Amino acid sequence: MMTDPASDIKREVLQLVELQIETLRRDGHLTDSDLEQYRARSGEISRLYQELDRIGRTRFDLRSARAS
């Protein structure tokens, strides 16, 4: 069974956001490694949202083309 790519991306975003929240909830100071991983996850979250936007636009364009 094939899954919807947007659903997979949304699930990945949620996992990354949970990791971001866990990082910020830690007691004490964040290490340089923590900050580096946090920044990397932030970049990945942004990239995934761009991919979701692209998928949404493609679907919209396909629906518009069919309606014409």
VOLO-851517 format. One record per residue (C-alpha): x, y, z; residue in three letters. Coordinates in steps of 0.2 Angstrom, whole numbers, padded with zeros to 4 digits, always signed. Last residue first. Layout:
N
XYZALA
...
This chain:
68
-0054+0119-0085SER
-0059+0109-0069ALA
-0045+0096-0073ARG
-0032+0110-0075ALA
-0037+0118-0058SER
-0036+0101-0049ARG
-0019+0098-0056LEU
-0013+0115-0052ASP
-0020+0113-0034PHE
-0011+0096-0032ARG
+0005+0104-0038THR
+0004+0119-0026ARG
+0000+0107-0011GLY
+0015+0096-0016ILE
+0027+0112-0017ARG
+0021+0119-0001ASP
+0024+0102+0008LEU
+0041+0102+0000GLU
+0044+0119+0007GLN
+0038+0113+0024TYR
+0051+0099+0023LEU
+0065+0111+0020ARG
+0060+0122+0034SER
+0059+0107+0046ILE
+0076+0102+0039GLU
+0084+0119+0043GLY
+0077+0119+0060SER
+0084+0101+0063ARG
+0101+0107+0058ALA
+0100+0122+0069ARG
+0095+0110+0084TYR
+0109+0098+0080GLN
+0122+0112+0080GLU
+0114+0119+0096LEU
+0115+0102+0105ASP
+0133+0099+0099SER
+0138+0116+0106ASP
+0131+0111+0122THR
+0114+0117+0129LEU
+0115+0124+0147HIS
+0106+0117+0161GLY
+0090+0107+0162ASP
+0083+0101+0145ARG
+0066+0108+0140ARG
+0074+0116+0124LEU
+0080+0100+0118THR
+0064+0091+0121GLU
+0055+0104+0111ILE
+0066+0103+0096GLN
+0065+0084+0097LEU
+0046+0085+0097GLU
+0047+0097+0082VAL
+0058+0084+0072LEU
+0045+0071+0075GLN
+0031+0082+0070LEU
+0040+0087+0054VAL
+0043+0068+0050GLU
+0024+0064+0052ARG
+0020+0079+0041LYS
+0032+0073+0028ILE
+0025+0056+0028ASP
+0007+0063+0027SER
+0012+0074+0012ALA
+0020+0059+0003PRO
+0003+0050+0004ASP
+0006+0031+0007THR
+0007+0017-0005MET
+0000+0000+0000MET
